[in-house]
Structures are given as structure tokens and as C-alpha cells.
Amino acid sequence: MSGPHRFTVRVYYEDTDFSGLVYHSAYLHYFERARTEFLRSIGVHHSELIREGIAFAVRSMQIEFEAAAHIDDLLEVETRVEEVTPARLRLDQRILRDGNAITRAGVLVVAIKASGRPARMPNAVLGALG
């Protein structure tokens, strides 16, 4: 993939706390939606993986909150592939407001079987990510 995948999200009232600032857990939702849309953009769909008995799970995530998002903000989530192996995917994600990063996350995603055991990513997924 040449550049980052971009996904736009609007901050709604339900995303905020009493002060009108985005509650910290809402950022996780934004990152998750962006990862799903990134995968869709390269032809990888969770429903198809599930039929193959494979799912993706977040193994670890490091988040840096640099500035707060506010109610009604229009944000852009960038997703970049940092590393791909047969069993895991390392991503760099950033949430931007007006082109400035306000939240950053390093995400390690692993492939698992329905049993929860580790799995190899299907060759089609590896090809789409490579």
C-alpha cells in the first residue's frame, strides 16, 4: 500500500463525557472502525474470514493522547501497515484534526482460530497486505 488509508469520523454527543470532550474509550472505536475499513479497502472482509474460521484480535495497543477531540469535530483516522508476518500485522494509526495528529496508536493484530488459538493469515490476506 503506497500511502495511509484514511477514514473520516464525526464526533457525536455519545462519544463525549460531561465536558464535551471525547471520552478516552471512544478513540478505540474510531481506531477499530478505521482498521475494518482499511481491510475492506484491500478486499479483506471479516465475514469471509469468519467463514474460514479465522478472526483478527488486537494483541497489544500503545496509545498516546496528544490533544482532545471535541463534540462535532470532523476527524480523520490514518492507518499504515508497519509490518506483516504470516501470523501478525503491526499498524500505525493516527487520529487527525485539521491535519494535526491528536491521538496515535501502535497496534499489533494477530490471526486466531475460533478456538482462540493462533492461526496463520490466509494467503489471500497476506497477498493483499504485501
VOGU-204493 format. One record per residue (C-alpha): residue number from 1; residue in one letter; chain; x, y, z. Coordinates in Angstrom, 2 decimals. Last residue first. Layout:
N
+-----+----+----+---------+---------+---------+
|   i | aa | ch |    east |   north |      up |
+-----+----+----+---------+---------+---------+
| NUM |  A |  A |       X |       Y |       Z |
...
+-----+----+----+---------+---------+---------+
***
This chain:
130
+-----+----+----+---------+---------+---------+
|   i | aa | ch |    east |   north |      up |
+-----+----+----+---------+---------+---------+
| 130 |  G |  A |    2.03 |   -7.32 |    0.87 |
| 129 |  L |  A |   -1.28 |   -6.72 |    2.67 |
| 128 |  A |  A |   -3.46 |   -8.12 |   -0.13 |
| 127 |  G |  A |   -1.12 |  -11.06 |   -0.62 |
| 126 |  L |  A |   -1.07 |  -11.83 |    3.10 |
| 125 |  V |  A |   -4.87 |  -11.73 |    3.14 |
| 124 |  A |  A |   -5.13 |  -14.03 |    0.11 |
| 123 |  N |  A |   -2.59 |  -16.39 |    1.71 |
| 122 |  P |  A |   -4.86 |  -16.80 |    4.74 |
| 121 |  M |  A |   -3.33 |  -15.47 |    7.95 |
| 120 |  R |  A |   -1.74 |  -18.17 |   10.02 |
| 119 |  A |  A |   -3.50 |  -19.07 |   13.23 |
| 118 |  P |  A |   -3.01 |  -18.67 |   16.98 |
| 117 |  R |  A |   -5.53 |  -20.44 |   19.25 |
| 116 |  G |  A |   -8.71 |  -18.67 |   20.31 |
| 115 |  S |  A |  -10.89 |  -21.67 |   19.46 |
| 114 |  A |  A |  -12.38 |  -19.73 |   16.53 |
| 113 |  K |  A |   -8.85 |  -19.59 |   15.12 |
| 112 |  I |  A |   -6.64 |  -16.55 |   15.62 |
| 111 |  A |  A |   -4.78 |  -14.03 |   13.47 |
| 110 |  V |  A |   -2.87 |  -11.36 |   15.34 |
| 109 |  V |  A |   -3.11 |   -7.57 |   15.41 |
| 108 |  L |  A |   -0.38 |   -5.42 |   16.97 |
| 107 |  V |  A |   -1.40 |   -1.77 |   17.15 |
| 106 |  G |  A |    0.69 |    1.36 |   17.65 |
| 105 |  A |  A |   -1.69 |    4.19 |   18.38 |
| 104 |  R |  A |   -1.56 |    7.95 |   17.99 |
| 103 |  T |  A |   -4.00 |   10.65 |   19.10 |
| 102 |  I |  A |   -4.20 |   14.37 |   18.25 |
| 101 |  A |  A |   -2.29 |   14.34 |   14.97 |
| 100 |  N |  A |   -2.68 |   17.61 |   13.07 |
|  99 |  G |  A |   -4.23 |   17.73 |    9.59 |
|  98 |  D |  A |   -7.31 |   19.70 |   10.66 |
|  97 |  R |  A |   -8.00 |   17.07 |   13.32 |
|  96 |  L |  A |   -6.00 |   13.89 |   12.99 |
|  95 |  I |  A |   -6.31 |   10.45 |   14.53 |
|  94 |  R |  A |   -3.26 |    8.34 |   13.93 |
|  93 |  Q |  A |   -2.76 |    4.62 |   13.43 |
|  92 |  D |  A |    0.46 |    2.67 |   12.98 |
|  91 |  L |  A |   -0.14 |   -0.99 |   12.29 |
|  90 |  R |  A |    1.65 |   -4.27 |   13.04 |
|  89 |  L |  A |    0.08 |   -7.37 |   11.49 |
|  88 |  R |  A |    0.51 |  -10.88 |   12.75 |
|  87 |  A |  A |    0.50 |  -14.56 |   11.84 |
|  86 |  P |  A |    2.20 |  -14.88 |    8.43 |
|  85 |  T |  A |    4.18 |  -11.69 |    9.08 |
|  84 |  V |  A |    3.29 |   -8.12 |    8.12 |
|  83 |  E |  A |    4.96 |   -4.97 |    9.42 |
|  82 |  E |  A |    4.29 |   -1.21 |    9.57 |
|  81 |  V |  A |    0.98 |   -1.02 |    7.72 |
|  80 |  R |  A |   -0.43 |    2.50 |    7.91 |
|  79 |  T |  A |   -3.88 |    3.59 |    9.12 |
|  78 |  E |  A |   -4.94 |    7.23 |    9.17 |
|  77 |  V |  A |   -8.05 |    8.30 |   11.06 |
|  76 |  E |  A |   -9.55 |   11.63 |   10.02 |
|  75 |  L |  A |  -11.61 |   13.69 |   12.42 |
|  74 |  L |  A |  -14.54 |   16.05 |   11.99 |
|  73 |  D |  A |  -15.14 |   17.69 |   15.35 |
|  72 |  D |  A |  -18.82 |   17.96 |   16.39 |
|  71 |  I |  A |  -18.09 |   17.31 |   20.10 |
|  70 |  H |  A |  -14.46 |   17.84 |   20.89 |
|  69 |  A |  A |  -11.20 |   15.94 |   20.33 |
|  68 |  A |  A |   -8.52 |   16.28 |   22.98 |
|  67 |  A |  A |   -4.81 |   16.65 |   22.34 |
|  66 |  E |  A |   -1.74 |   14.40 |   22.49 |
|  65 |  F |  A |   -3.30 |   11.14 |   23.67 |
|  64 |  E |  A |   -0.67 |    8.46 |   23.06 |
|  63 |  I |  A |   -1.90 |    4.91 |   22.70 |
|  62 |  Q |  A |    0.01 |    1.62 |   22.78 |
|  61 |  M |  A |   -2.00 |   -1.37 |   21.62 |
|  60 |  S |  A |   -1.46 |   -5.08 |   22.07 |
|  59 |  R |  A |   -2.80 |   -8.41 |   20.86 |
|  58 |  V |  A |   -5.77 |   -6.96 |   18.97 |
|  57 |  A |  A |   -7.63 |   -9.93 |   17.56 |
|  56 |  F |  A |   -8.26 |  -10.89 |   13.94 |
|  55 |  A |  A |  -10.52 |  -13.80 |   13.10 |
|  54 |  I |  A |  -10.19 |  -17.07 |   11.22 |
|  53 |  G |  A |  -12.63 |  -19.99 |   10.94 |
|  52 |  E |  A |  -12.82 |  -19.73 |    7.14 |
|  51 |  R |  A |  -16.41 |  -18.46 |    7.38 |
|  50 |  I |  A |  -15.12 |  -15.94 |    9.94 |
|  49 |  L |  A |  -12.57 |  -14.70 |    7.41 |
|  48 |  E |  A |  -15.33 |  -14.07 |    4.88 |
|  47 |  S |  A |  -17.39 |  -12.06 |    7.40 |
|  46 |  H |  A |  -14.30 |  -10.06 |    8.42 |
|  45 |  H |  A |  -13.80 |   -8.81 |    4.88 |
|  44 |  V |  A |  -10.41 |   -8.38 |    3.18 |
|  43 |  G |  A |  -10.59 |   -6.73 |   -0.24 |
|  42 |  I |  A |   -7.87 |   -4.09 |    0.21 |
|  41 |  S |  A |  -10.34 |   -1.31 |    1.00 |
|  40 |  R |  A |  -12.28 |   -3.66 |    3.29 |
|  39 |  L |  A |   -9.15 |   -4.12 |    5.42 |
|  38 |  F |  A |   -8.73 |   -0.35 |    5.76 |
|  37 |  E |  A |  -12.43 |   -0.03 |    6.57 |
|  36 |  T |  A |  -12.07 |   -2.52 |    9.43 |
|  35 |  R |  A |   -8.92 |   -0.81 |   10.70 |
|  34 |  A |  A |  -10.68 |    2.58 |   10.57 |
|  33 |  R |  A |  -13.67 |    1.26 |   12.51 |
|  32 |  E |  A |  -11.34 |   -0.16 |   15.16 |
|  31 |  F |  A |   -9.35 |    3.08 |   15.51 |
|  30 |  Y |  A |  -12.53 |    5.14 |   15.90 |
|  29 |  H |  A |  -13.92 |    2.68 |   18.45 |
|  28 |  L |  A |  -10.68 |    2.80 |   20.44 |
|  27 |  Y |  A |  -10.87 |    6.61 |   20.40 |
|  26 |  A |  A |  -14.27 |    6.31 |   22.09 |
|  25 |  S |  A |  -12.55 |    4.73 |   25.11 |
|  24 |  H |  A |  -10.88 |    8.04 |   26.05 |
|  23 |  Y |  A |  -14.10 |   10.07 |   26.30 |
|  22 |  V |  A |  -14.18 |   12.74 |   23.60 |
|  21 |  L |  A |  -14.53 |   16.19 |   25.15 |
|  20 |  G |  A |  -17.94 |   17.81 |   25.63 |
|  19 |  S |  A |  -17.34 |   18.32 |   29.36 |
|  18 |  F |  A |  -19.86 |   15.70 |   30.53 |
|  17 |  D |  A |  -18.08 |   12.99 |   28.53 |
|  16 |  T |  A |  -18.12 |   12.62 |   24.79 |
|  15 |  D |  A |  -18.65 |    9.91 |   22.20 |
|  14 |  E |  A |  -22.47 |    9.88 |   22.63 |
|  13 |  Y |  A |  -22.56 |   13.57 |   21.68 |
|  12 |  Y |  A |  -21.08 |   12.73 |   18.29 |
|  11 |  V |  A |  -17.56 |   13.20 |   16.97 |
|  10 |  R |  A |  -17.54 |   12.82 |   13.18 |
|   9 |  V |  A |  -15.38 |   10.15 |   11.55 |
|   8 |  T |  A |  -13.36 |   10.10 |    8.34 |
|   7 |  F |  A |  -11.24 |    7.12 |    7.30 |
|   6 |  R |  A |   -7.89 |    7.39 |    5.54 |
|   5 |  H |  A |   -5.63 |    4.55 |    4.42 |
|   4 |  P |  A |   -2.01 |    5.58 |    4.55 |
|   3 |  G |  A |    0.13 |    5.74 |    1.45 |
|   2 |  S |  A |    1.56 |    3.29 |   -1.07 |
|   1 |  M |  A |    0.00 |    0.00 |    0.00 |
+-----+----+----+---------+---------+---------+
***
